[in-house]
Amino acid sequence: MTNKKKKLMFYLMEQHSPCAAAELAKLLDISVRTVKTYIKDINLMTDKKIIHSSNKGYLINKQDALSFLDKQHSLPQNYSERAFYIIKKILVEHKNPNVFDLCNELFIGYSTLKGDLAKMNTTFQMFNVRFSTQNDIVQIKGAEKDKRSLLSDVIFKETNNRILDLNTLKQSFDEEDIGKISNIISDFFKKNNYSLNNFSFMNLLLHFSILIERVKKGYSLSEIREIITKNDAELALIEKLSERIENDFSINLNSYERNEIYILFKTNVNYLIDSNYNKLKKVIGSEYLDTVYGIIEEVSELYSIDLNHESFIVPFGLHVKSLVTRASLKKYNKNPFLEKIKRDWPIIYDIAIFVSLRLSDIYNIEIKEDEVAFIFLHVGTEIDRQNSTTDKLKCILLCSDYLGLEKKIYNQLLLEFSNDISIEAILSSYEEVEKYSFDLLITVIEDERNNYYPSVLISPFHLDNQKREIHEKIYEIQQSKKRELIFNNFDKYFHEELFFKLESVSKDEVIEIVCDKMEDMGFVSHSFQEDVFERENASSTSFGQVAIPHSVHMNALQTKIGIVVSKRGIIWGDNTVNVVLLIAINKLDKQIFLTINDSILSLFENQDVFEMMKNASNLLDFKDVVFLNI
């Protein structure tokens, strides 16, 4: 139902007496004739007339209207929602819907439904299924394995990039069944010393739910999906798991279904081991371990990032083995954080892209973007662990040594602010302060010399009440350091000849224009442009109205950023962008550049600032916008 029809109903519900058609026409900015058409349409959509007419005007039955609007709210409102509704009706509810009944349920016309079904054949063609009607009954034609893949995809998409959870599954499957399957997965794999992260657990829960529901209704697999090398010990384990599922749900699983359970096991579950290289080698094999070490070495060489730690190697090694298995079988896990990861952490995501490209080359597999996002989680977690000890503000605590007061304050500060600060020294007098280099002075001593330093004055007895003040001071200093970094280095990384105003150009043309100019100026080698296209083909670098094309290799001769602004916009993947930052990085500048880049990217979140950047006429204008708003 259109917004104007809803507005008409809400307005009538607010009235206590009949409302004239002319009044409604003025409210909605439509003709009186259209008002009458709207009211006729609304009454046709309901089981009984809810808007009554008289010579005094129109009056609505408020209780019936509320009931109707509530039902409307839960109904599919667009093509995608209707498509999901139809698929779940057939594959989850196991109904054979009549086309005319569907039209009534969805409040749409026959032509709209026919159009939706035709469009669904295009939207879901990757699943090798067809939507058709026979004797006015809507059908999904295709192999059982493909129907299950389709249903899995629909349920994931319904989460709208949120984490798939139990409540979501309970909306599609029997709540009691979901509870039983959840218990089976938790108990069985824990008992047999296998680990499942939350993503894998929910993925197994979804696919087991689909498998069990379809078998219960008589739809079993009739062919083996894929052939994989099987392990005798694992096969015995899967036999036990299959028997438990059969007993708990009173179903029979044929050999094809058991093979499917084995594949789900291989692509989602890791053996639980301690952080021990020998055990890891035994579980994943020397080939995978050699691959992991090789990638660690290449990442170190390209990005100057050290991933050679047990905290990274063990979980990542297990992940690589599962990832390669999934990709070989073309079974990919969904990652609800993909778009946020690409938008908020583009550089670390690039490292994940590089790792995925290397794995693709080594094992001759295709790695989807969702899987790249899982690689990001491993790399990002390790980088964050290392940064937690290197990016902290250096602090001095100035506090008189009385009754152990300084130790109490020191412990409280570490407990609350350990992620942001490192206390370099505890001093009892101002005379000692000048001997140290620090970012923040935290003092309990009220003294005019506090004004000489970035400082925060605290009470030794009410520290809990001052947490916000301390947090704000820490944030203020962190931002100040970033601003200083940008002010001191902007001209080093930007060049007036690398600022372009372009209209009516393609994505590829933008990359070619900027890369050619960078090469002509001696900032990059001839291979840089090819590297940028390789990265772009792996995953679009656009998010919102901004694109950040670049190479995964930090091998530029000089670090430089090319700027392209376009008022009309440039088609870039699924987005239309108005600002392009094409980045070339020399790894010697990596750390300082990443800080500057993150700060500038944060400006794009402010729409007013973005509009000013989009309308910049030259580099000086762009620089002014950055300096005024950073």
Secondary structure by P-SEA (a helix, b strand, c coil): ccaaaaaaaaaaaaccccccaaaaaaaacccaaaaaaaaaaaaaacccccccccccbbbbaaaaaaaaaaaaaaccccaaaaaaaaaaaaccccccccaaaaaaaacccaaaaaaaaaaaaaacccccccccccccbbbbbccaaaaaaaaaaaaaaaaccccccaaaaaacccaaaaaaaaaaaaaaaaaacccccaaaaaaaaaaaaaaaaaaaaccccccccccccccaaaaaaaaaaaaaaaaaccccccaaaaaaaaaaaaacccccccccaaaaaaaccaaaaaaaaaaaaaaaaaccccccccccaaaaaaaaaaaaaaaaacbbbbbcaaaaaacccaaaaaaaaaaaaaaaaaccccccaaaaaaaaaaaaaaaaaaaccccccbbbbbcccccaaaaaaaaaaaaccccccccccccccccccccccccccccccccccccccbbbbbbccccccaaaaaaaaaaaaaaaaaaaaaaaccccccccccccccccccaaaaaaaaaaaaaaacccccaaaaaaaaaaaacccccccbbbbbbccccccccbbbbbbbccccccccccccbbbbbbbcccccaaaaaaaaaaaaaaccaaaaaaaaacccaaaaaaaaaacc
